[in-house]
Amino acid sequence: MTTGGEFYQRLGVKRIINAASWITVFGGSIMPPAVVQAMEEASHWFVDMHDLNQKAGDVIAELTGAEAGLVTAGSAAGMVLEAAATMAGNDPAKVWRLPDTEGMKNEIVLHRAHRVNYDHNFRAAGAKLVEIGNASTTQEWELEDAINENTAAVAYIFGPRRGGAIPLPRAVEIAHSHDVPVIVDAAAMLPPPENLSRFIDEGADMVSFSGGKGVLGPQSTGILAGRADLIEAAYANGAPNSVSVGRSAKVCKEEIAGLITALQIFVDTDFETVNANWRAQCAHVVEELKDIPGIMVELEEARPDLLESSSNFAKAVVHFDQGWNGPSVEQIDQMLEDGDPGVRIGKSDVGDALAVYPVNLQSGEEEILAARLREVLTGG
Ligand SMILES: *Cc1c(COP(=O)(O)O)cnc(C)c1O
């Protein structure tokens, strides 16, 4: 490896055109230059990390309308800290004991409709998950019935699909009538920026977001906002406290500088324009592919009102006719991946379909992407 040229090239790592959204495995997102610059500037000096965390938390509190905030090492780390905070509080003996939760309230109630791979993070802190409802409906009595003297929290996850969960404001009412806090994972729900305060407004006690998805902060950061006592407890259960379950999810001063800068840019961004650009990129893909026989390609409009992370922006979706005898979805994926740069695209939520997610397409990449897709779909 030499020192000249571009880093990924020197290391022999292929670049990717990312039409699969803010997926961690493809690098998350691209930070604006001002974010990278803030990280660079922060790297020159030492600071007291308690002071930095407190002041950064104040910015999060202001922008979310919550009592307090904390920069985390991603929404997954935020979920570990939410669980730890609601189980152990900031009692040093309990903080030390986690993930062993014997003698503590340790049950977290979760809708079956909300089960996602990330709920592992609640268990990582030692919580036991108690499921309510089924994939498509949940009755309010099921939540009432699941809450008992061991309940630490009711969790609420805004993932790709919400199924039949009890609406958040109602779940909050029920949980609060039993003095149980509601902890929310809204990792991929930004943008729209209104969601920064929405779930807090609806009564959630803690809300966790990713900093490295639509906020365009460092990929390894997240945002936790909520009640002052719970944020204090979350902080006690993580770095820099070296005897905490969250110590392995440390955030460095440069990442805090990057996240706070990204957040400030995020709230000043005109998302009407951004959404129009994303939609135009999808429309270009639709236009370039629509005459290919055997497929149906459509522009799926944004539906932020659905409160599903996969519906917050427009997409171009490719459906295959019954008689399609071209390459399978897996083969298409492989062919796109094998090019240089590799192209990664999303899968639709329903059926055997491909989805172009525009949010990580850099300007002009939609043209390369559409041409590659056309080539692959027509066997060219
Ligand atoms: C991405 C995601 C997470 C994890 O967030 P990170 O910031 O990558 O740790 C958790 N929950 C949901 C629903 C997500 O989409």
The ligand as an SDF file (V2000), in Angstrom:
LIG
                    3D

 15 15  0  0  0  0  0  0  0  0999 V2000
  -30.7580    1.2890   11.8510 C   0  0  0  0  0  0  0  0  0  0  0  0
  -31.6860    0.8640   12.9320 C   0  0  0  0  0  0  0  0  0  0  0  0
  -31.1980    0.6330   14.2310 C   0  0  0  0  0  0  0  0  0  0  0  0
  -29.7250    0.7180   14.5650 C   0  0  0  0  0  0  0  0  0  0  0  0
  -29.2700    2.0420   14.5120 O   0  0  0  0  0  0  0  0  0  0  0  0
  -27.6910    2.3660   14.5330 P   0  0  0  0  0  0  0  0  0  0  0  0
  -27.6380    3.8530   14.6110 O   0  0  0  0  0  0  0  0  0  0  0  0
  -27.1260    1.8220   13.2630 O   0  0  0  0  0  0  0  0  0  0  0  0
  -27.1210    1.7020   15.7320 O   0  0  0  0  0  0  0  0  0  0  0  0
  -32.1050    0.3020   15.2220 C   0  0  0  0  0  0  0  0  0  0  0  0
  -33.4260    0.1840   14.9500 N   0  0  0  0  0  0  0  0  0  0  0  0
  -33.9420    0.3770   13.7130 C   0  0  0  0  0  0  0  0  0  0  0  0
  -35.4180    0.2210   13.4930 C   0  0  0  0  0  0  0  0  0  0  0  0
  -33.0830    0.7290   12.6530 C   0  0  0  0  0  0  0  0  0  0  0  0
  -33.5700    0.9400   11.4280 O   0  0  0  0  0  0  0  0  0  0  0  0
  1  2  1  0
  2  3  1  0
  2 14  2  0
  3  4  1  0
  3 10  2  0
  4  5  1  0
  5  6  1  0
  6  7  2  0
  6  8  1  0
  6  9  1  0
 10 11  1  0
 11 12  2  0
 12 13  1  0
 12 14  1  0
 14 15  1  0
M  END
$$$$
